[in-house]
Amino acid sequence: MKEDIIKWARQAAEYADTHTKDMEPNDDEWSALRDKRFAELVRADEREACAKVCDRMVMYGPVAEVQQRYNKAYADCRDAIRARGQS
């Protein structure tokens, strides 16, 4: 997790650098853009972790129809979580 945080911080700083030409890293606008991008990266990682939980949720049971409904619900949940990052 520590490595992920460092990676996201670097990516956020690089993003701010490329989107705020002629600004110093201490400028408020640069810092705000970096912080916003860092938060986006963290949220994306959390969404993906949640979606992977849904991927692992599979119901096995004696009634095929019930099993299919549960598994479709898990897949719908996973897709909805991932879709939140697309908007």
N, C-alpha and C positions, 0 to 999 in steps of 0.2 A: 504494500500500500504506500509506503514512503516513496518508493521509486515512482509510482504512478503520480503522486503529488508533485514531485520534482519535474517529471516529464510534462505534466499539465502546465506547471508554472512556466517552464521554458517555452512551450508552445504558445501560451497566452502572451508572453513577452514578445515573441517573434511576430505574432499576429498584430499586436499593437504597433510594433516597429514598422511593419509593412503598410499599415493603414493610417499612420499619422506621420507622414513625411515632414521633415524639418522640425520635429519636436524632440525635446529632451525627455528621457525616461522619467524625470521628476515632474513633468507637467501634469496638471490635474486631468486633462482630457486623455492623455496617454495612459495614466493610471486607471482611469475609469474604464477605458476600453479593455485594458489588460484584465482588470477584475471581472468585467462582464464576460469576457471570453473564458477565463478560468472557471467561472461558475457554470457556463455552458458545457464545458468539457466534463466537469464533475457530474452534472445532471445527466449527460449522455451516458457516462459510465454506469451510473446508478440505474438508469432505465434499462440498459443492456443486461445488467445483473438481474434485475427483476424479470425481464423477458426470458432469460435462461432458466430461471426457476420454473416458469410456466412450461418451458420446453421439457423439463424433467418430470412434470406432473402428468402422469399417465395413469388412467384407471383401468384396472383389469377386473373383470367380474363375470358372474355367470349370465348376466343379461346383456346381450350385445347392443341392444338399442340404448340402454342406459350408459353403457361404456362409451358408445359413439357420441352421445350428447355431452358427457363430461369432457371427453377429449376435444370435442369441437369448442366447448367453452374455454378450455385451457388455451387452445390455439387462438381463439378470438381475443382473449385477454392478452396474450403475448403480442399479437399484431397491433392491438390498441396501444399497448405500452410503447412499442417501437414507432408507431405513427405519431406519437406526441413529439418526437424529435424531428419530424419532417416539416412541421408547420413553422 
